[in-house]
Amino acid sequence: MLNRRKNYIRMDLTDNCATTLNDIQKHTKFEINGNSVVINQDISLGHKFALRDIHKGDLVKKYGQSIGIAIKDIKRGDWIHTHNLTSQYLKEVLKE
Amino acid sequence: MMEEFMGFERQNGEVGIRNHIAIISSVVCVNHIVQQIADKVNGGVAITHPLGCGQFGPDYSNTLNTLIGLGINPNVFGAVVVGLGCENISSRLLAKNIKKSKKPVEFYDLQEVKGGSPAAIEKGVKLGNSFSEEAKELKREPFDFSHIVLGLECGGSDSISGISANPALGVISDRIVKYGGTSILPEFTEWIGTEHLLIQRAIDKGVAEQIHELLSGFLENLKGLDINFFGVQPTPGNMQGGLTTIEEKSLGTIAKAGKAPIQGLIQYTEKPKRKGLWLMIEPSLDVESMTGLAAAGANIIVMTTGRGSPCGNPVVPVVKSCGNPKTCDWMAENIDVDMSPIIKGEKSVEELAEVLWLKMNNVLNGEKTQAEKLGFNDIAIWRNTAAPFQYMHCK
């Protein structure tokens, strides 16, 4: 069961990103497991932000599973999308 | 909890939730005739498509099997097949195969009706309405859920689907399987990235190997081809909705199939060999996969959508379930179940699964879906022509 009236959801404890449940404005601050996360860009509903710093080449995890590889260093609170995350298949299997 | 639904028993033991008279085009050339017949037949539904001639190999088989499958779908009482007369998917061939289901079937070709299209339409309406009279005599009776074949569809997905409507449908799929029914997950290109999870759920090593071969074989086939598959998966709309990679989309997609063991893979339009959860090999266009599900004998389809979709099917009711609050508001006319309380934090996935279950039961018992009310009866047939798809046909 989701926590009521939340602005984001983290699907699994091992995830390093969370999904927004609202349009979130830049500078919004969340307390997540004792850590504060400040959102660095405006983020639309359904998009993702980093819960901690993710280094270029690291896996981004959602649902407790890999959803791809960071192609840039991603800072805690950064919006995660096609500009900094790519499919593992694009990168490794197809070598694109 | 309801454990029965009211359906129509067919001669072959299957159970329908609708009692349609299917008017089927064997070839594109007679689509207008078929549509006009269906409009004038009580309970008539038009099955029209842009194909039926000049096809060969797996492309031909897919069209043939789709049209036969739609004709024998349990939601169909009887069928009138109309051809032109010179095509390679003939009305005679379709009728002969549909008849094996013991349904009443008639067929004829436009070129053999004196008087051209007006006479052909009149003839079709007469045949169709004689079936309608018979269909009226058949009453709904109670059946258990082992007779349900549920199609698990998604279309216009966003990242909200994967955390709301999709897992709720997973709960329903597991329930159908628990009650002895059948559930089918199509769209194999949206399993890429979840192979390790699907394999764990395979009923045996052979099925696990099939899943591996399909997915790794597909990716292998892409190599060296001048095809940018990952330019279409995820789609532009998926990405606007927050889905970044195919892995992320796939993890949401397979949530529709709950946790049940995977019985095996079936081909496009192929009927599952046993009850339980099955995976259908189909590349991933929602209308195309719903057409394949209907041809495989699904009597109901639940389609989850995030960004919104109007699509339906001529023989199988399509229940739309949507988790995105904005879409539920803007496209309310196209949505059957509003799952947005999950995202609003008001209700759990499990609570909303019960709302979906109730709606599904109402639809099984005769309540029309939004797509049915609007008369949306989309058909798309998988054209299995281009590499790498040509490697995916029956072994």
Interface residues (C-beta under 8 A of the other chain):
Chain A: M1 L2 N3 R4 R5 K6 I9 M11 T19 T20 L21 S44 L45 G46 H47 K48 K62 Y63 Q65 S66 I67 G68 I80 H81 T82 L85 T86 S87 Q88 Y89 L90 V93 L94 E96
Chain B: D158 S159 I160 G162 I163 I192 G193 T194 L197 L219 L222 K223 F230 M239 G241 G242 T244 T245 I246 E247 E248 L251 G306 N324 K326 I342 I343 K344 G345 E346 S348 V349 E350
